[in-house]
Amino acid sequence: MTCSDVQRVLPELLDGAPDGAFQTDFDTHVKSCPACSELVSDLKLISSEARQLAATEEPAPRVWVRIAAELRAEGLIREPQSAPTRPILIPTSPRRRWSAWWLVPVAAALLAAGSYVVSHKPAPQVAKQQAPATSVTSAVPETPAVTSPSVPTSAPQQLAQKSAQPTDIVGPAVGPAVEPAPSAEDQQFLSVVSTRAPSMRATYENQLQAVNADIRETQAYVDRNPGDADARQHLMDAYQQKALLYQIALDRIQ
Amino acid sequence: MTDPKQRITEAEAIEQAKQGHEAAFEVLYHLHKRRVYSLCLRMVSNPAQAEDLAQEAFLQLFRKISTFRGESAFSTWLHRMTVNVVLMQLRKKGLPVVSLEETLDADDEAPRKEFGTKDVRLTGSIDRLQLQRAIDRLPPGYRTVFVLHDIEGFEHNEIAEIVGCSIGNSKSQLHKARLKLRDYLKFMRAEKAKTG
């Protein structure tokens, strides 16, 4: 075995189970070659010393406090007796059925838009110039991906198309960072929240701003780097977060 | 504050968290907080930022917990989410984050080796601070695999699932990370020897 051979098999042999085919030759060469012996020794030392950096610190208690506060504010922490026994997307009260049903296709459109953006990789020049408009507005499906059987399709389609307009979630970052105005759908959403659960408006408004900012920034990054599959997945996750926000609100304000 | 002592299993906590039980969320948080925070801290080297990233990872996880079906281990799912949150944060900061499926052959990020490093040996122990500084210099892709394997103790099959690469690629990236760290550490020692 030569030094080059040692370099080639090191990734397999350094940590893994001894491989009879190479192990003997490997051990023989390392014992007789000072350079390879030093290399193997150094790499093992680095690996063993690194273990000392393992989880010795804990996050401050405030981290859990913030997480719990956010979960409560979003309605993810619920009292046991009020835990939902029905699927989130199906309204229970006929009297309130039409008050926020439009959130269902909006949430579905957000998921569909995210899926389209992730699955369709635009050419770089197109991505920089047109991706926001083409990737989002054309993502609206003929029928929403997730709907309640009671939801008609014509009006939701119009609302879903409007919600998919990239007025607040697209565009590469240029110039100073200015918070864009909420979209018509976000404004309508917040208006319903203000009416049904006024104490929650600030929470959802802040969350919408955060998730819209995340979508904007990630979309800008994806426009510049259309080949980055991980970033596209993150963009999908961001759309999912926004859809979850709508769904959680729907469940809360019914 | 709810007693965080673990009186239920992780599987039970997951099911109760799906129902919105605060104590269940807390159990899951305390079970995994150290590893998640440690991963974030080793990746960004900033405690405040690491806390924010850990918080975001847990929040994203808890929002999606109703979708967890047990196809993979819960910790794998959580750490995958954590890695994604951290790497996206690094991307937004403008740091190059190369997909782990790409092979990095260029040695342009390693310090020049000709300044006496040939004679520098890494014998004995390695200064913990120097090691962390060397880790900070690693490209994010290498850093991720190194932190997950050598610091946090994940196996290559788990790393492959967390970061979405092959087992062979995970081993290759780890090896390259260690080689780069060796170069960085030798360079630091050489510099220190020069300055006395």
HADDOCK unambig.tbl for C-alpha pairs under 7 A between the chains (distance, minus, plus):
assign (segid A and resid 11 and name CA) (segid B and resid 171 and name CA) 5.67 0.50 0.50
assign (segid A and resid 11 and name CA) (segid B and resid 172 and name CA) 5.94 0.50 0.50
assign (segid A and resid 11 and name CA) (segid B and resid 175 and name CA) 5.52 0.50 0.50
assign (segid A and resid 42 and name CA) (segid B and resid 122 and name CA) 6.10 0.50 0.50
assign (segid A and resid 43 and name CA) (segid B and resid 178 and name CA) 6.20 0.50 0.50
assign (segid A and resid 47 and name CA) (segid B and resid 150 and name CA) 5.53 0.50 0.50
assign (segid A and resid 49 and name CA) (segid B and resid 126 and name CA) 6.71 0.50 0.50
assign (segid A and resid 50 and name CA) (segid B and resid 150 and name CA) 5.85 0.50 0.50
assign (segid A and resid 50 and name CA) (segid B and resid 151 and name CA) 5.25 0.50 0.50
assign (segid A and resid 51 and name CA) (segid B and resid 150 and name CA) 6.01 0.50 0.50
assign (segid A and resid 51 and name CA) (segid B and resid 151 and name CA) 4.60 0.50 0.50
assign (segid A and resid 53 and name CA) (segid B and resid 151 and name CA) 5.97 0.50 0.50
assign (segid A and resid 54 and name CA) (segid B and resid 38 and name CA) 6.87 0.50 0.50
assign (segid A and resid 54 and name CA) (segid B and resid 151 and name CA) 5.00 0.50 0.50
assign (segid A and resid 54 and name CA) (segid B and resid 152 and name CA) 5.56 0.50 0.50
assign (segid A and resid 55 and name CA) (segid B and resid 34 and name CA) 5.60 0.50 0.50
assign (segid A and resid 55 and name CA) (segid B and resid 35 and name CA) 5.69 0.50 0.50
assign (segid A and resid 55 and name CA) (segid B and resid 38 and name CA) 5.13 0.50 0.50
assign (segid A and resid 57 and name CA) (segid B and resid 34 and name CA) 6.74 0.50 0.50
assign (segid A and resid 57 and name CA) (segid B and resid 38 and name CA) 6.83 0.50 0.50
assign (segid A and resid 58 and name CA) (segid B and resid 34 and name CA) 5.29 0.50 0.50
assign (segid A and resid 58 and name CA) (segid B and resid 37 and name CA) 6.82 0.50 0.50
assign (segid A and resid 59 and name CA) (segid B and resid 37 and name CA) 6.21 0.50 0.50
assign (segid A and resid 59 and name CA) (segid B and resid 51 and name CA) 6.20 0.50 0.50
assign (segid A and resid 63 and name CA) (segid B and resid 51 and name CA) 6.66 0.50 0.50
assign (segid A and resid 63 and name CA) (segid B and resid 55 and name CA) 6.17 0.50 0.50
assign (segid A and resid 67 and name CA) (segid B and resid 55 and name CA) 6.37 0.50 0.50
assign (segid A and resid 67 and name CA) (segid B and resid 59 and name CA) 6.49 0.50 0.50
assign (segid A and resid 76 and name CA) (segid B and resid 20 and name CA) 5.50 0.50 0.50
assign (segid A and resid 77 and name CA) (segid B and resid 20 and name CA) 4.42 0.50 0.50
assign (segid A and resid 77 and name CA) (segid B and resid 21 and name CA) 5.84 0.50 0.50
assign (segid A and resid 77 and name CA) (segid B and resid 22 and name CA) 5.51 0.50 0.50
assign (segid A and resid 78 and name CA) (segid B and resid 20 and name CA) 4.80 0.50 0.50
assign (segid A and resid 78 and name CA) (segid B and resid 21 and name CA) 6.19 0.50 0.50
assign (segid A and resid 79 and name CA) (segid B and resid 21 and name CA) 6.85 0.50 0.50
assign (segid A and resid 80 and name CA) (segid B and resid 21 and name CA) 6.67 0.50 0.50
assign (segid A and resid 83 and name CA) (segid B and resid 19 and name CA) 5.92 0.50 0.50
assign (segid A and resid 83 and name CA) (segid B and resid 20 and name CA) 6.68 0.50 0.50
assign (segid A and resid 231 and name CA) (segid B and resid 88 and name CA) 6.88 0.50 0.50
